[in-house]
Amino acid sequence: MMTVFVFGFILLLSLGIALNSRGKKKKMDVEEYLVGGRSFSGILLFFLAVGEIYSIGTMIGFPGGIYAKGPSYGLWFLGYILLAYPIGYFFAPLLWRTGKKYGAMTIPDLFKGHYSNRGLELVVTLSALLFLIPWGQLQFEGLIVALSSLGFNLSPAAAVIIAGCIAFLYISVSGVKAPAMISILKDILMFLAIIIAGIAVIREANGISNLFSMAKEQGASVTIDQPESLVFSLTTIFFQALALYCMPLIASVIFTGKSEGTIKKTQRFMPLYMLMYPFLILSSYFALVHIPNLQNPNQAFMATVMSILPEWAVGLVAAGAALSGILVLAITSLTVGGLVSRNLMPAVPENSQRKWVQTIVVLYLLSSMALTLLAPSLMLNLINTAYYGYGQFLPGLLAIFFSRTIKPLGIAAGLITGNVFALSMHLIEINLFNINIGLIALVLNFIVTYIVSMVMKKQSAGKEPVARKSNGSDAKSKEEFKGTPPVAAK
């Protein structure tokens, strides 16, 4: 009973935050609705950004992956995020600068503004939409696990309907601002829940070394002793670190920042969240030792929590997990709405785009629900499938930042080549030396992009590369950093 009370109280609190997030504003234009009017402070941007990176896949999918796949999964998960941060420190401010320059609210807006090419805009839009569908399914699958752990005995259909309705309520009132405000509550809950669970595991197992000794005695792997697993993990780390900041929903979050300086400061502090991963690893191995043969590996963390924590703490953990999934689902839905209303549908007036966004959000949530119920699968599979597509935006974004020789037709041809190759290899399950499929597809993408651009030399190029052209944001960035003590990036 206490579990349900705590869980319900936290969800009601989050809905209250959402309803009050709009403040006294009577009207919101589409820029405020989708990217918060590009006015978010460093603190608000920090919680929103880490809320998208550390989603329900962190609490549910990460322990489930170690439970099912062994330590190679943990190496990949930790490694790609750590490598992504230094990349993002340089990449994210350029993304923000480009978005500010062209008034972009979506990834395709960047290409539309820089190249003024409708064909390229459509190719980028369709690619983004294709790979955002499984991202929604990822959140729904995690939410089913979190809600089922409360003992409600909810059917998967009821769980996804509840989650979808809450996600829509979050963004219907004030767009991206409500998820940003709720992210503060969610991140505090998630961090506390994971640390509480980890400490309880250490006490229950009589020490960390004793836990791993028991795991080895029961045949669980605690080291990576298969070279092929290491090859896949390392290539996946490299590819997904490059792909993380190419994600349409991460780009939308970056656009909410008020300056390049804000983006850089946010990036500096993000690695602090990695402190929770050792506690998640401990929970994974506790489940391997004490709760073997789980039918669904994604239940590993919640099963551990339910076996060692009091009811109120289980409610806290379940609420943190649920909010993690619902918030990412809300931002993903908002991103899809922006993609369709601004980039896929021609000539939608800007003053009508907000209504279109809300309609498309409902359709996206319904399609993700259907996919979750009709084609459930392991989260690892879903994450990799989505990242295959996100990473293919990299050549085009680098061209916007640094090059005038790359042509829009080359970017479109490379993007299509990368997507077709990655999806084909995934569907027919061909393995090339255990190298991540997305990385091979990205190399082909770069090659095709360059070759087609060289062949099409007479085609008009884009505008001046964004990284070469200073603008007012640089002065703003320097001003913001005055009086700010340096913080070492990890």
Order of alpha helices (4+ residues) and beta strands (2+ residues): alpha-alpha-alpha-alpha-alpha-alpha-alpha-alpha-alpha-alpha-alpha-alpha-alpha-alpha-alpha-alpha-alpha-alpha-alpha-alpha-alpha-alpha
